[in-house]
Amino acid sequence: TLFYLARTCEDLGDLEAAYNFYKERVVLTGWHEEDFIVRYRLAETIKKLVFHKKNPHYNWSEALEYYLEAYRMRPHRAEPLVAIA
């Protein structure tokens, strides 16, 4: 439920709420594919907050760490590496 709530907030443009819900979900364990995508979506949300919203409370190094976590979980998925590049 947290994942879908975060995703809805992200799609509606409420990135700070999405960030908070993703952060709650990321500490939980569940289906391994969802665990991967939560880290990836959290990194994407942080990236949007840093580069598009110019929000000083967030930083690229946090996004990078979540991208790398996602990649380590599912090294056959290229999305995190593409996003970093």
C-alpha positions, 0 to 999 in steps of 0.5 A: 500500500505504501508503494502505491500511495507513493507512486500516486503522489509522485504521479500527481506531482507531490514529490515531497509526499512521495519521498516520505512514503517511499522512505517508509516503504524502503525499510520494509521487505516484501516482493523482491521486484517491488523492493527493487522498484521502490529504491529506483522510484525513490532515487527518481523522486530525489533526482526530480527534487534536486534537479527540477524543483531545486530543493536544497533539502535533497541531494544527488548523493542520496539518489545515487545511493538508492540507484546503486542499491537497486542495481545491486538487488537486480543487476540484470535490470539496466534502469538504475545505470541508465539513470545514473548515466 
